[in-house]
Amino acid sequence: MHEKTVNKRTVYEGRILDVEIQDVEMADGRPALREIVRHGGAVAVLARAPDGRFILVRQFRKPVEQILLEVVAGNREPGEEAEACARRELEEETGYRAARIRRLGVIYPSPGYVDERIEVFYADAEPGKGEHRPDEDEHLEAIFMERAEIVEKIRRNEVPDSKTLAAWLLYEKMEPAE
């Protein structure tokens, strides 16, 4: 099943991703072409406010021309540890700091063409909210929801974002904290 890379070339270098074209030889010897998006990695954080409600964000996503309900998420800076990124993104997007944070796992949102690796975390937020500081090109709104509200939105297919669905599944299946 393994594919051997015969040739590769980068055809685009961007701010958050690069595009690479690979000529490969499949396991049976046939040639194939692969278009691969290279991404520096990201984090996703399902956070819970001190009052027990979950903190999600709502923002417009241009590629799908929709406002989506999502967990806090963001790209890792070069050399940045995943947990540090998760803590930074939570504070930037919601104004809350993580009192406790727990790694839930790793997901590959669309491994057929992109190597993006998202490390997923669960965080309990500290009491007291600071000022949120989204990136310059970001406009988002923090939304507070009870567990039942989130479950109902998922049931009605109103949460199409894969990282949010994966984070919720990983959260629901996590072992109780020690």
HUCOR-V560088 format. One record per backbone hydrogen bond with DSSP energy under -1.0 kcal/mol. CO is the residue of the C=O (numbers start at 1). NH is the residue of the N-H. If there is no record, write none. Layout:
BEGIN
CO:NH
CO:NH
END
This chain:
BEGIN
4:25
7:23
9:21
12:19
17:14
18:38
19:11
19:12
20:36
21:9
22:34
23:6
23:7
24:32
25:4
26:29
30:26
32:24
34:22
36:20
37:115
38:18
41:76
42:119
43:74
44:121
45:72
46:123
47:55
48:125
49:52
53:49
54:145
56:143
57:70
58:141
59:68
61:64
61:66
66:61
68:59
70:57
72:45
74:43
77:80
81:85
82:86
83:87
84:88
85:89
86:90
87:91
88:92
89:93
90:94
91:95
92:133
95:130
97:126
100:124
102:122
105:120
107:118
110:113
110:114
113:37
117:42
118:107
119:44
120:104
120:105
121:46
122:102
123:48
124:99
124:100
135:138
141:58
143:56
145:54
146:150
147:151
148:152
149:153
150:154
151:155
152:156
153:158
154:157
161:165
162:166
163:167
164:168
165:169
166:170
167:171
168:172
169:173
171:174
END
